[in-house]
């Protein structure tokens, strides 16, 4: 490797904002913060969490009263 061309590579701490899980990896950054990790992601845990409770259609129907039974 040429000297002075490549960035410094060191041990890095990755922190999950959602669950607070931390682990170490190698990176050019000293600290990384992620939204979801394998510890709290629904695909890996098998638990489904709804981040967005309503979709556009549901909000539209509720706004104009189209879901109400007569």
C-alpha positions as CSV (number, residue, x, y, z in Angstrom):
1,X,0.0,0.0,0.0
2,X,1.1,3.5,-0.7
3,X,1.8,5.7,2.3
4,X,-0.4,8.7,2.7
5,X,-3.1,7.6,0.3
6,X,-5.3,5.3,2.4
7,X,-7.4,6.5,5.4
8,X,-6.8,5.3,8.9
9,X,-8.6,2.0,9.7
10,X,-9.4,1.2,13.3
11,X,-11.9,-0.5,15.6
12,X,-15.3,1.1,15.5
13,X,-18.3,0.9,17.9
14,X,-21.7,0.5,16.2
15,X,-24.7,1.7,18.2
16,X,-28.3,0.9,17.4
17,X,-30.6,3.9,18.1
18,X,-33.8,1.7,18.4
19,X,-32.7,-0.9,21.0
20,X,-29.3,0.4,22.3
21,X,-27.4,-2.7,21.2
22,X,-23.7,-2.1,20.5
23,X,-21.0,-4.1,18.8
24,X,-17.5,-3.6,17.4
25,X,-16.3,-3.7,13.8
26,X,-13.6,-2.2,11.7
27,X,-14.1,1.1,9.8
28,X,-12.5,4.4,8.9
29,X,-15.0,6.0,11.3
30,X,-14.6,5.9,15.1
31,X,-18.4,5.6,15.9
32,X,-21.4,4.6,13.8
33,X,-25.1,5.0,14.8
34,X,-27.7,2.9,12.9
35,X,-31.5,3.0,13.0
36,X,-32.1,-0.7,13.3
37,X,-29.8,-3.7,13.8
38,X,-30.1,-7.5,13.5
39,X,-31.1,-7.5,17.2
40,X,-34.2,-5.4,16.7
41,X,-35.1,-5.8,13.0
42,X,-38.4,-7.5,12.4
43,X,-37.0,-9.8,9.7
44,X,-34.4,-11.3,12.1
45,X,-36.5,-11.3,15.3
46,X,-39.8,-12.5,13.8
47,X,-41.7,-9.8,15.6
48,X,-43.6,-7.4,13.5
49,X,-43.8,-3.7,14.7
50,X,-45.8,-1.1,12.9
51,X,-43.8,2.0,12.4
52,X,-46.4,3.8,10.4
53,X,-49.9,3.2,11.9
54,X,-52.0,4.5,9.0
55,X,-51.5,4.5,5.3
56,X,-52.6,7.2,2.9
57,X,-55.9,5.5,1.9
58,X,-56.8,5.0,5.6
59,X,-56.2,8.6,6.4
60,X,-58.2,9.7,3.4
61,X,-61.1,7.5,4.3
62,X,-61.1,8.6,7.9
63,X,-60.8,12.3,6.9
64,X,-63.9,12.1,4.6
65,X,-65.8,9.6,6.7
66,X,-65.9,6.9,4.0
67,X,-65.2,4.0,6.5
68,X,-68.2,4.7,8.7
69,X,-71.0,2.2,8.5
70,X,-74.5,3.6,7.9
